[in-house]
């Protein structure tokens, strides 16, 4: 991997035309396809592209093998299933620079049947799913049932203003104009989805500024969308990847993930533990906020321990019940969406997740949809569970660090799960 990254940068420096460099804001704005009817093209009209290898393995199992499958209340699931089909029926384009997606042609018959169905109860939704889908147990690379960590995330609400002043002193930025994104998959297909971010220093591409460097260079910082009244709240909004901001006039806007500085994420909870300030097991979001209130003079030092910085774009909140768009381009559904590692589970895949409630042994077992990704979400069965919007969702997300396992639900006629 290291040799490939070095080679890719060498190609870039030799000829910038050899590597795609995304200009911030150059891509077309996302369209909210949830506001459009489900349109399923004929199978022959769905252009196929090269298969993307998946790192995990899969074994077919019966529905009875899914723990508590019959207990999951599916009465509100159908709109989420339909919206997921809208995403599945988009052509993939075959780009090796994008995250792996579930194979559209495999899903065409199921989504066509869904477009003609109108289940009226949870039992009817379950019957449709069992009739058309097959559960597959996800295994790790060694062929063992995959078990991994399940964390939680949510969409926070913070207070902010368009201009700095008074309590509003902590900026949330747009992508900087000098930020370069280099897609390695356009040069090395085996690095599909891998990107390097940096900036030009003369004729050299160098890593982009760290969080500490950005904070320490007033006058050369990226343009801010809003200024927040609390530095820790601003930091955790970046960790969540999106959030809502209430302005002084009562208006609520959404900040959606746009890009990041390419620096690796480092846990401020672990930094606090290394400093002897908090036991690592107690480094929850709530306890970190409490520590910051007791130590305001050390807040920036704590934040700088994480060199990563997230940049945002502003979006209108069209439907307050919908979450922000995830990596799949579909608004996240509260308690029905997870972020996954697409090397194992492609975007758009329904997944049966078996884990437990935050800081508890109470089972949490339900059908969810792989519609998002995250820098820290790596490995077979690793998942980040979307709890929704607001304070209660934040309380649950902040305490969630459970063990979990998953089963992929895949069209019966399509064989083993696959990706494009």
Helices and strands as residue ranges (DSSP letters): H 2-14, G 16-18, E 21-22, G 33-35, G 43-45, E 57-60, G 63-65, G 69-71, H 78-88, H 104-116, H 122-132, E 133-139, E 147-161, E 170-173, E 180-183, G 184-186, G 189-191, E 195-201, E 204-207, H 211-215, E 224-228, H 231-240, E 243-246, E 252-260, H 268-274, G 280-282, H 285-294, G 296-298, H 299-304, E 310-315, E 337-340, E 350-356, E 363-372, E 383-389, H 391-399, E 401-411, G 412-414
